């Protein structure tokens, strides 16, 4: 991807060449962080001995001038860079976070300066639209043909509203059924620039939902069990987390076991085997579970009925259940094959 990097670098040089005054070039370079560190209006104002408001005015005027030059074709080097950016955006769904777009164009994990170069070119190119980063959106670049900044934000907010109304994670296909896009990949691209949304395992949801954005070990365990939909040994849970798409997955087996013990959502149902309490499994000894089953029944239950009910709540051997039924202090045998609680 060195060729792409050279094209981008030439476009930056050609654009800055249009700016006649050294002070104005300095303002643009520092505001966008073209040399590595993005600076505030205050920092630049102090360096140049002017007010922050004057810096803001100069920045705005310079960008307007560069946009006009871009539209008039005066920045010859910009066309080639714009072509590369638009080609990659087309493959990414027409819009992308600047960080993701830069990594793709440069073919590596990019630096702040390399990302800043794309942000700057996006700001002056007539074929591109930029989204500035704030609390709701990541810094992003889109193809201008498919919408300006306001329209893109409107599309993002529309997806967020649908997810909120759904009240649980939703697939791209389900989103596609409620939206009018040419392809689900375009929905994914728009959704990816929202700071309110997260995705995991093909599902989209709010960032505050642990099922799509697990932030601690307990949440990750919950997601693993929820997706597996059956009880798992804590060693298998650890392996599943290690092989997952979680952002941070370097956790020890002991740490996982400790969290399984602490969290009431997880029920020990066998030797090292855990399930979710929402599945109907119950904590307690086998004898306590048998007692609970018989207490809820309005008649004695057969051994087969008791075994079946216990196995719905605990993963134990049938012989273990039958041995516990022999506890005469707790259970009274009725007839040949039925049991009730001792009075």
Secondary structure by P-SEA (a helix, b strand, c coil): caaaaaaaaaaaaaaaaacccaaaaaaaaaaaccccccccaaaaaaaacccaaaaaaaaaaaaaaaaaaaaaccccaaaaaaaaaaaaaaaacccccaaaaaaaaacccccaaaaaaaaaaaaccccbbbbbbcccccccccccccccaaaaaaaaaaaaaaaaaacccccaaaaaaacccccaaaaaaaaaacccccccccbbbcccccccccccaaaaaaaaaaaacccccaaaaaaaaaacccccccccaaaaaaaaacccccccccccbbbbcccccccccaaaaaaaaaaaccccccaaaaaaaaaacccccaaaaaaaaaccccccccccbbbbccc
